[in-house]
Amino acid sequence: MNIGRDRRLAHPHGHKQAGSTWRFAIAGLCSSLVGLGLARFAYTPLIPALIAAKWFSPSDVVYLGAANLAGYLAGALLARPIAARINAAWALRAMMVLATLSCFACSTPVSFLWFFAWRFLAGLSGGVIMVLAASTVLPHTSPAKRGIVGGVIFAGVGLGIAASGTLVPLLLRQGLQESWYGLGVLSGLLTLISWTSWPKETGAAASAYAPHHPHHHRQSYAVRALLLEYGLNACALVPHMVFIVDFVARGLGQGISAGSQYWVFYGLGAIVGPLMTGHLADRAGFGPALRVSFLVQAIAVFLPAISTTPVFLIVSSLIIGGFTPGIVPLVLGRIHELLPHSVEQQRAAWGHATTSFALFQAAAAYGFSWLFERSGGHDYLLLFRLGGAAVTLGLAIDLVMALTVNRKHRDDTGLRNH
């Protein structure tokens, strides 16, 4: 009868700690929505309007997209040095302010260089936020909730993808300049909402220097393999992220309107994806959840090459949309499992993972585009096969590493018993 009361008495700070955890998670969601969702994905539906308004030529728009990617890489590399100077919470606040300013700065086409610089800075803010947001929040989260909390943080990316297909077209009815103002106001509001919700880092700083552990070398190999797997996963996402709308519109001859519908399914998947993968990780563990995710993605990427019926394309778009942000909390959580004793090592590994993802994604985007052009602009199915092969290779590497670690563990146990 009094079990619930006894538990509350035994853990008087439990509710307070849980409240802080979700407050931190919402701050993380706001940051990923601003730095990645709005500063990155909201640009895509603005491209036709930029060209139609004669702000920039089609070739200029491509270079502006590349500026954002270059900034994202720079942000991933600079995140830890920035956090070391001004601490992670202030770095995150600064990057959200920078992303907000970039929206207002892009509301007027002063010059190509002006726009290029601000798109680069918007990308830089996203790279820093991707590295620091979750690695700032998760050390203050109980291991049992790290999956779902990570999912909440990166749901902001999915919300940004969804906003790119819904909010931006509504804003464009008011005008191109007003659209940038609207994105800036929304970013500013989210920055203010999260301003006081970031955790203080006193405890994390104290645990940054961990003693040497006997499994260090084995874990380092596992982390390196994970970085490669994450990069291969990035390659698998490219066919849908870049080509799915064009595949349906031109490749299947169904028109832009039909192609855009599949982008909506992609966005819907992106909203729920991180929450579902985070929940799966909390139930099954990050290692098994990661292997399941690789297998499911391989099937989903291969689906359009198997059949182009609407059911197959919808399922494929939903699943890959879900894993575009959904793979992130799985890889981050796996890093925390492999490097459990040092916040600093976790942040370093996550920074390398973010860089690996961005590099592989850029290489795949350019490489797949080149192959597509060489095929005469017709062989879309080759791209889906290559994407499926990439994530299948990632799954194979992960399985080999799991078997190697398990065998090594059994050998160590046998030696201790003797």
C-alpha distance (Angstrom), angle and dihedral (degrees) to the residues before:
residue distance angle dihedral
M1 . . .
N2 3.81 . .
I3 3.81 98.2 .
G4 3.82 93.6 109.8
R5 3.81 90.9 47.3
D6 3.82 91.3 48.2
R7 3.81 91.1 51.4
R8 3.79 91.6 50.6
L9 3.82 89.9 50.0
A10 3.78 91.6 47.4
H11 3.82 91.7 50.1
P12 3.83 105.9 32.8
H13 3.80 92.6 164.2
G14 3.82 96.3 46.3
H15 3.80 96.8 97.7
K16 3.79 91.7 44.2
Q17 3.81 91.4 50.5
A18 3.81 91.8 47.8
G19 3.80 90.2 49.7
S20 3.80 91.0 51.6
T21 3.81 91.2 48.7
W22 3.79 92.9 56.3
R23 3.81 92.0 42.4
F24 3.81 88.4 55.1
A25 3.82 90.2 46.0
I26 3.82 92.3 53.2
A27 3.80 89.3 50.5
G28 3.80 88.0 53.4
L29 3.81 91.2 48.8
C30 3.81 90.7 51.5
S31 3.80 91.0 50.5
S32 3.82 94.9 50.0
L33 3.80 90.6 45.6
V34 3.82 91.5 52.4
G35 3.82 100.7 37.4
L36 3.80 99.4 36.5
G37 3.79 108.9 12.5
L38 3.80 100.2 46.1
A39 3.81 102.8 19.5
R40 3.82 92.6 48.7
F41 3.80 115.4 20.4
A42 3.80 98.0 34.7
Y43 3.82 88.2 64.1
T44 3.83 93.0 66.6
P45 3.84 98.5 68.9
L46 3.82 89.4 43.2
I47 3.82 91.9 61.9
P48 3.85 97.2 85.0
A49 3.81 89.9 47.2
L50 3.83 91.7 50.4
I51 3.81 89.7 53.0
A52 3.82 95.0 42.0
A53 3.82 91.5 50.7
K54 3.82 88.3 50.8
W55 3.79 91.6 -124.0
F56 3.81 88.9 131.7
S57 3.79 139.8 -0.5
P58 3.83 121.0 -110.4
S59 3.81 90.8 -103.3
D60 3.82 91.3 49.8
V61 3.80 90.3 53.2
V62 3.82 90.1 56.0
Y63 3.80 91.0 53.3
L64 3.80 90.2 48.8
G65 3.80 89.0 54.5
A66 3.80 89.0 50.4
A67 3.82 89.3 51.2
N68 3.80 89.5 59.3
L69 3.81 91.4 50.2
A70 3.81 91.2 48.4
G71 3.79 90.0 50.2
Y72 3.82 90.4 49.6
L73 3.81 90.4 54.8
A74 3.79 91.0 47.5
G75 3.80 90.6 49.6
A76 3.81 91.9 51.1
L77 3.82 89.8 52.5
L78 3.82 96.3 43.4
A79 3.81 98.9 41.5
R80 3.80 97.7 92.2
P81 3.85 95.6 44.1
I82 3.81 89.3 49.3
A83 3.81 91.9 48.6
A84 3.80 90.5 48.0
R85 3.81 90.1 57.6
I86 3.79 102.8 42.6
N87 3.88 102.0 11.5
A88 3.78 124.3 -105.3
A89 3.81 98.9 -88.6
W90 3.81 93.2 54.8
A91 3.81 90.5 43.0
L92 3.82 89.3 55.2
R93 3.80 92.3 48.3
A94 3.80 90.4 48.9
M95 3.81 92.6 49.9
M96 3.80 92.3 50.0
V97 3.81 89.2 51.5
L98 3.82 89.5 48.2
A99 3.81 91.9 50.6
T100 3.82 89.5 49.2
L101 3.80 92.1 50.1
S102 3.81 90.3 49.2
C103 3.82 90.1 59.7
F104 3.80 92.3 53.2
A105 3.82 91.8 42.5
C106 3.82 91.0 53.9
S107 3.82 91.7 54.2
T108 3.81 89.9 86.7
P109 3.84 123.5 46.8
V110 3.81 95.7 -137.3
S111 3.81 90.9 161.1
F112 3.79 140.8 -39.0
L113 3.83 91.4 -98.7
W114 3.82 91.0 50.8
F115 3.79 91.3 52.2
F116 3.83 92.1 42.5
A117 3.81 91.8 52.9
W118 3.80 93.6 49.6
R119 3.82 93.4 45.8
F120 3.81 87.2 51.6
L121 3.82 90.8 50.7
A122 3.81 90.5 47.5
G123 3.80 88.5 54.3
L124 3.79 91.2 46.3
S125 3.79 90.9 54.0
G126 3.81 90.1 51.7
G127 3.81 92.6 50.3
V128 3.81 93.0 50.8
I129 3.80 91.9 46.3
M130 3.81 92.5 48.7
V131 3.81 90.9 54.7
L132 3.81 99.4 40.3
A133 3.82 109.4 31.5
A134 3.80 101.1 71.8
S135 3.81 94.9 30.2
T136 3.83 87.5 56.7
V137 3.82 94.8 48.8
L138 3.82 104.0 36.6
P139 3.85 97.0 63.8
H140 3.82 85.7 62.8
T141 3.82 91.9 50.4
S142 3.79 126.6 87.1
P143 3.85 112.5 -111.7
A144 3.81 90.5 -117.8
K145 3.83 91.1 62.2
R146 3.81 101.7 37.2
G147 3.79 93.3 99.8
I148 3.79 97.2 54.3
V149 3.83 93.4 38.1
G150 3.81 89.7 52.2
G151 3.79 87.9 48.8
V152 3.81 91.5 53.4
I153 3.81 91.3 49.7
F154 3.79 94.2 52.2
A155 3.80 94.6 40.0
G156 3.81 82.6 86.5
V157 3.81 88.3 72.5
G158 3.79 89.9 54.3
L159 3.78 91.6 47.3
G160 3.80 88.2 53.0
I161 3.80 91.7 52.2
A162 3.81 89.5 49.5
A163 3.81 90.8 47.3
S164 3.80 89.7 52.5
G165 3.80 88.7 65.0
T166 3.82 99.3 38.1
L167 3.81 116.2 20.8
V168 3.81 98.1 40.6
P169 3.83 95.5 53.7
L170 3.82 88.4 51.5
L171 3.80 91.1 50.1
L172 3.80 91.3 47.9
R173 3.80 89.6 62.4
Q174 3.81 86.2 69.3
G175 3.80 92.7 48.2
L176 3.79 140.4 -83.5
Q177 3.80 95.6 -87.7
E178 3.80 91.0 47.1
S179 3.81 89.3 51.8
W180 3.79 91.1 59.8
Y181 3.81 89.6 46.5
G182 3.81 90.0 52.0
L183 3.81 92.3 50.7
G184 3.80 89.5 47.9
V185 3.80 93.8 50.5
L186 3.82 91.8 48.3
S187 3.81 91.2 48.2
G188 3.79 90.6 48.9
L189 3.81 92.4 50.9
L190 3.81 92.0 50.0
T191 3.81 89.8 48.5
L192 3.81 91.2 53.2
I193 3.82 92.7 45.5
S194 3.82 92.0 54.6
W195 3.83 97.8 37.0
T196 3.81 98.1 101.5
S197 3.81 97.0 28.2
W198 3.81 100.6 80.4
P199 3.83 117.9 106.8
K200 3.78 121.9 -111.1
E201 3.77 112.9 -112.8
T202 3.77 103.8 -140.9
G203 3.80 93.8 110.0
A204 3.77 94.4 42.6
A205 3.78 92.1 51.4
A206 3.78 91.0 54.2
S207 3.81 92.1 55.1
A208 3.80 95.0 45.2
Y209 3.80 93.6 97.9
A210 3.78 108.5 59.6
P211 3.82 125.4 -174.8
H212 3.78 119.3 -111.6
H213 3.79 114.1 -81.9
P214 3.80 125.4 -155.9
H215 3.82 93.7 -124.3
H216 3.81 93.8 54.0
H217 3.81 96.8 111.7
R218 3.79 94.2 45.0
Q219 3.80 90.1 48.9
S220 3.78 92.5 48.1
Y221 3.82 90.3 56.0
A222 3.80 89.2 48.0
V223 3.82 90.9 50.6
R224 3.81 91.9 49.5
A225 3.79 90.1 50.5
L226 3.80 89.4 49.1
L227 3.82 91.2 53.2
L228 3.82 89.4 53.4
E229 3.81 91.7 47.1
Y230 3.81 90.6 50.5
G231 3.80 90.3 51.5
L232 3.80 91.8 49.6
N233 3.80 88.7 49.7
A234 3.81 88.4 54.8
C235 3.82 88.8 56.4
A236 3.81 90.0 52.4
L237 3.80 91.9 55.9
V238 3.82 95.0 53.9
P239 3.85 100.2 79.0
H240 3.81 91.7 59.3
M241 3.80 96.7 34.3
V242 3.81 93.8 52.1
F243 3.80 108.4 19.0
I244 3.83 112.3 26.8
V245 3.82 96.1 90.2
D246 3.82 92.8 45.7
F247 3.83 90.8 44.4
V248 3.79 92.1 57.2
A249 3.82 95.4 36.8
R250 3.80 100.2 46.3
G251 3.80 106.9 5.4
L252 3.81 93.6 53.5
G253 3.81 93.4 27.3
Q254 3.82 94.0 -126.8
G255 3.83 97.5 127.2
I256 3.80 135.7 -117.9
S257 3.79 94.0 -73.2
A258 3.81 92.2 59.0
G259 3.80 91.2 44.1
S260 3.80 91.0 52.4
Q261 3.80 90.4 54.9
Y262 3.79 89.9 63.6
W263 3.81 89.5 51.7
V264 3.81 87.2 56.6
F265 3.83 89.1 54.3
Y266 3.80 87.9 48.0
G267 3.82 89.5 53.3
L268 3.81 93.5 47.2
G269 3.78 89.7 53.2
A270 3.80 90.4 48.8
I271 3.82 92.1 57.5
V272 3.80 96.5 55.2
G273 3.82 98.3 28.5
P274 3.84 99.6 86.1
L275 3.81 92.2 44.9
M276 3.80 92.3 51.5
T277 3.80 95.9 45.3
G278 3.81 90.7 45.0
H279 3.80 91.1 51.9
L280 3.83 90.7 47.6
A281 3.81 90.6 51.7
D282 3.81 92.0 51.3
R283 3.81 89.8 52.3
A284 3.82 101.5 39.8
G285 3.83 105.3 19.7
F286 3.80 127.8 -101.7
G287 3.82 96.2 -91.1
P288 3.82 96.7 55.3
A289 3.83 91.6 38.5
L290 3.80 90.0 53.6
R291 3.81 92.2 51.9
V292 3.81 91.3 48.6
S293 3.81 89.6 49.9
F294 3.82 92.2 52.4
L295 3.81 90.8 50.6
V296 3.82 94.4 47.3
Q297 3.81 91.8 46.9
A298 3.81 92.1 49.6
I299 3.80 90.2 55.1
A300 3.82 92.5 44.6
V301 3.82 94.5 49.5
F302 3.81 91.4 48.2
L303 3.84 93.1 49.1
P304 3.86 97.7 86.1
A305 3.82 88.7 51.7
I306 3.81 89.0 53.4
S307 3.81 98.3 45.5
T308 3.80 136.9 -7.6
T309 3.79 95.5 -155.9
P310 3.83 112.9 132.3
V311 3.82 93.5 -111.3
F312 3.80 92.5 56.3
L313 3.81 92.4 45.3
I314 3.81 93.1 48.0
V315 3.81 93.1 49.3
S316 3.79 90.8 45.7
S317 3.83 93.0 49.6
L318 3.81 93.6 46.8
I319 3.81 94.1 49.3
I320 3.80 97.1 44.6
G321 3.80 90.5 43.1
G322 3.80 87.9 53.5
F323 3.79 93.7 50.4
T324 3.82 95.1 46.3
P325 3.83 88.8 82.4
G326 3.83 94.6 9.2
I327 3.79 95.5 71.6
V328 3.82 90.0 58.4
P329 3.84 100.5 72.9
L330 3.82 89.7 43.8
V331 3.79 94.0 55.9
L332 3.81 92.6 41.5
G333 3.80 91.4 49.6
R334 3.80 90.8 47.7
I335 3.81 89.1 53.7
H336 3.81 89.0 53.4
E337 3.82 89.0 51.7
L338 3.79 93.1 49.7
L339 3.83 94.3 44.0
P340 3.80 102.9 31.0
H341 3.81 100.2 154.1
S342 3.82 105.3 54.0
V343 3.79 129.1 56.0
E344 3.80 89.3 -169.1
Q345 3.82 92.9 55.0
Q346 3.79 90.2 46.3
R347 3.80 91.2 53.1
A348 3.80 92.2 46.1
A349 3.81 92.1 50.5
W350 3.80 92.3 45.4
G351 3.81 90.5 50.3
H352 3.81 89.3 52.5
A353 3.81 90.1 46.9
T354 3.81 92.0 52.5
T355 3.81 90.2 49.3
S356 3.82 91.2 48.0
F357 3.80 91.1 50.7
A358 3.81 93.0 49.2
L359 3.83 93.7 46.5
F360 3.81 94.9 47.6
Q361 3.80 91.3 44.8
A362 3.80 92.6 51.0
A363 3.82 91.9 45.9
A364 3.81 91.2 48.9
A365 3.82 92.8 46.9
Y366 3.80 92.4 52.7
G367 3.82 94.2 37.1
F368 3.79 94.8 48.8
S369 3.81 90.5 45.4
W370 3.81 89.5 52.9
L371 3.82 92.5 49.2
F372 3.78 90.6 46.8
E373 3.78 91.2 51.8
R374 3.82 90.8 47.6
S375 3.80 88.8 54.1
G376 3.78 89.2 58.4
G377 3.80 93.1 -103.8
H378 3.80 94.0 -69.9
D379 3.81 110.9 90.6
Y380 3.81 102.2 85.3
L381 3.80 92.3 147.3
L382 3.82 91.0 64.8
L383 3.82 88.4 62.4
F384 3.80 93.0 53.2
R385 3.81 90.9 48.1
L386 3.79 91.4 51.1
G387 3.80 91.4 47.9
G388 3.79 91.1 50.0
A389 3.80 90.9 48.0
A390 3.83 90.9 51.9
V391 3.81 95.6 55.2
T392 3.83 90.6 41.3
L393 3.81 87.7 57.0
G394 3.81 88.5 49.9
L395 3.82 89.7 53.2
A396 3.82 91.1 49.0
I397 3.82 91.6 51.8
D398 3.80 91.4 49.1
L399 3.81 92.3 49.7
V400 3.81 91.7 49.8
M401 3.81 90.8 49.7
A402 3.82 91.7 48.4
L403 3.81 91.9 50.7
T404 3.82 91.5 46.5
V405 3.81 93.6 50.2
N406 3.82 92.2 46.0
R407 3.81 92.3 49.9
K408 3.80 91.2 47.5
H409 3.81 89.4 49.7
R410 3.83 91.3 51.8
D411 3.81 90.8 48.4
D412 3.82 91.5 50.7
T413 3.80 90.7 47.9
G414 3.81 91.2 50.3
L415 3.81 92.3 50.7
R416 3.80 91.6 50.2
N417 3.80 91.1 50.3
H418 3.79 90.6 53.7
